[in-house]
Amino acid sequence: MNDKPVQQPPEMVIAALFAGKSSDEQKALLAILERSGAALYRVLAANETDAASKEALLQAAEREEENARTLEGMA
């Protein structure tokens, strides 16, 4: 018998965070998650030795920040 807890796929975990929230609450939450994504891209970039890959990751971080600003401008 396997006593290991069943782990939900990440997209299900994220979807559960949004359940029951108003549109404004969902936008605010998504903005927070976008900024968290940006931070993760920056961590990856900091550890990247290839200059082109590092730059691509930093650009991805900026896009995440832009997404957050868009959502914050709607709330």
N, C-alpha and C positions, 0 to 999 in steps of 0.2 A: 504494500500500500504506500502510495506517495503522499506524504504529509506536507509537501511543498505548496505554499499558497499559489493560487492561479494568478498569474500576472496578466493584466490587460495590455493590449497593444497601446503604444504611446498616443496614437490618435484618439483612442477611446478615453484615455485619462484626460487629455486636453479637452475633449468634447464635454466631459462631465463638469469641468470647471465653468463652462458657459451655461449649463443647464439652469433654467429658471431665472436667469438674469435678464434685465431689460436691455434694450438695444444700447443705451448709453453706458450701462455697466459692462456690456460685452466689449464695446469699443475701448473703454478704459482698461479693461483686463488685457485685451489684445495689444494695446499700446505698451503695457508693462512687459508682455511676453516678447514683443518686437525688440524692446530695449535689451531684454535679457539675451535674445538672439544676437544682437549687435555685440554685446560683451563677449559672448562665446566666440564669435568670429574674430574678435581682437585677440583673445587668448590663443586661438589657433594661429593667427598671424604672427604673434610674438614668438611662437615656437617654430615657425616656418623658416627654412634656410634658403629656399628658392625665392629669389626676388620677385619673379612674376607671380608666383603663387601667393606670396605675402601680399602683394599689391591687390590681387584679385580678392583676397579675403578681407582686406581693409575696405575695398569698394563695396563688398557685400554687407559689411557692417554699416556703412553709410546708408545703403538702401534700407536696411532695417530701421535705422534712425529716422529716415524719411517717412517710412510707413507709420512709425509711432507719431511723428509730428502731424501727419495727415489725420490719423484717428483722433488725436487730441484736439485738433482744430474743428472737429465735428461735434465734440461733446459739449 
